[in-house]
């Protein structure tokens, strides 16, 4: 089972790879919309990738208002 730090690190690494930005430019508490300059459709695309990677399903209501990597990783971690 992954720990919270591993999950967070993988979320950051996947987001960096997906949006082609250096991993070290992303911090856990960054607002991913602002930091990556993405819209909700692109965020949905990232979420789909994360769900496949971690083999989890994240219901929309759990993601309401989530806009930073740390919270996103915590929601994923809760489903592992």
Secondary structure per residue as TSV (DSSP state, phi and psi in degrees):
chain	resnum	aa	ss	phi	psi
A	1	X	-	360.0	136.4
A	2	X	-	-76.1	148.1
A	3	X	-	-92.2	174.1
A	4	X	H	-60.1	-40.0
A	5	X	H	-65.4	-41.2
A	6	X	H	-63.0	-44.3
A	7	X	H	-61.7	-46.5
A	8	X	H	-60.2	-44.4
A	9	X	H	-62.2	-40.9
A	10	X	H	-67.4	-38.8
A	11	X	H	-60.4	-46.9
A	12	X	H	-63.4	-43.3
A	13	X	H	-64.3	-43.1
A	14	X	H	-66.4	-40.8
A	15	X	H	-63.3	-42.9
A	16	X	H	-62.3	-45.4
A	17	X	H	-65.8	-44.0
A	18	X	H	-62.6	-40.9
A	19	X	T	-102.4	10.3
A	20	X	T	52.9	51.9
A	21	X	-	-123.1	153.3
A	22	X	-	-63.1	133.7
A	23	X	G	-55.2	-38.8
A	24	X	G	-69.7	-10.3
A	25	X	G	-84.7	-9.2
A	26	X	-	-102.5	132.7
A	27	X	-	-116.2	152.3
A	28	X	T	-52.9	-36.4
A	29	X	T	-96.1	8.6
A	30	X	-	-65.1	142.0
A	31	X	B	-76.5	113.2
A	32	X	H	-68.4	-26.2
A	33	X	H	-64.4	-47.6
A	34	X	H	-71.4	-48.0
A	35	X	H	-63.5	-41.8
A	36	X	H	-93.6	-10.2
A	37	X	T	64.0	41.6
A	38	X	-	-109.3	162.6
A	39	X	-	-104.6	-179.7
A	40	X	H	-65.4	-30.4
A	41	X	H	-66.6	-42.2
A	42	X	H	-68.1	-35.4
A	43	X	H	-64.5	-38.9
A	44	X	H	-63.5	-40.2
A	45	X	H	-60.6	-44.7
A	46	X	H	-62.5	-43.6
A	47	X	H	-59.8	-42.0
A	48	X	H	-60.0	-43.8
A	49	X	H	-61.0	-44.0
A	50	X	H	-64.9	-41.3
A	51	X	H	-59.7	-43.6
A	52	X	H	-66.1	-43.6
A	53	X	H	-60.8	-45.9
A	54	X	H	-91.7	-5.1
A	55	X	T	57.3	49.4
A	56	X	-	-132.0	164.1
A	57	X	-	-121.3	126.0
A	58	X	-	-107.5	110.0
A	59	X	-	-65.4	146.4
A	60	X	H	-51.8	-41.6
A	61	X	H	-63.4	-25.6
A	62	X	H	-77.2	-17.9
A	63	X	H	-103.2	-1.8
A	64	X	T	-56.5	122.8
A	65	X	T	78.3	-0.4
A	66	X	-	-81.8	122.4
A	67	X	-	-141.6	12.9
A	68	X	B	-126.5	154.4
A	69	X	H	-62.2	-38.9
A	70	X	H	-61.7	-48.4
A	71	X	H	-64.4	-40.4
A	72	X	H	-59.5	-46.0
A	73	X	H	-63.0	-37.5
A	74	X	H	-65.3	-39.8
A	75	X	H	-64.7	-39.0
A	76	X	H	-66.8	-46.9
A	77	X	H	-56.1	-39.0
A	78	X	H	-63.9	-20.9
A	79	X	H	-99.4	-6.8
A	80	X	-	-76.6	360.0
